[in-house]
Each structure stands twice: as structure tokens, then as C-alpha cells.
């Protein structure tokens, strides 16, 4: 998956003033973002052993989301010559990334017809016949 993702990644933005820190290792950042997306943990819970700070992982997640990396990766993995099993994994990553951008998982799933519909939780609509809690 790394080779496929690396080919689809947008170039890192250049700092007009120059200087600053060297860019983070893209592979480590990708691994940490995929961990957060697929585990469901909060960004602040990213384990330090990934070697990427929370602000860096989140900033790159936003950059790659704006560049539509997750959907492009899913589409590339669905190609007939892609390694077996990769399409399912990248579909899960694209769904998880979309879910983080929307208010509910249902809205994210509605916008992604290429992935199987996740089982949605019962509606959060209040029951008009329910008795008020005391």
C-alpha cells in the first residue's frame, strides 16, 4: 500500500520564507494517520511510538484529505492489477476518513457508493411516545 500511496501523495508545500524543520517522514505519518482512522481513537491518543507528533499527523491528515488522497488510494487499489485484499483495506480507510469529516457515519456512507454500507446505529430521533425521564 505504501508504494501506491506514495505515488498519489501531493508534494509537500514549500515555505515561502524558507527554513524551518525538515518535513516528517511520509511513511511514518501515513502509518500514524491510518492507525487513528481505523482504530477510532482520538488524535490526542496517538501513541508516541509512531514517531509523529499529534499536530503533525493531524495537519498532514487535513492536507491529504483536501488532496482527496483517501479516495484516490481506494480507487487505485480497486484496479485489477492491485494486490488482493488491498481494495477492502483502502475502502475502510476512505470510509474512516470521510466519517471524521461528517457529523454522522451515515452521511459519510451516503457519499461513498463504492464502499459497502456500514451498519448504522438506530436513529437518534427522540421517540414522541416516550415518557420523559424523571
Secondary structure, DSSP 8 states (H G I E B T S, - for coil): -HHHHHHH-------TT--S-----HHHHHHHHHHHHHH---GGG--GGGS--HHHHHHHHHHHHHTTHHHHHHHHHTSTTS-TTHHHHHHHHHHHHHHHHSSSHHHHHHT-TTS------------TTS----
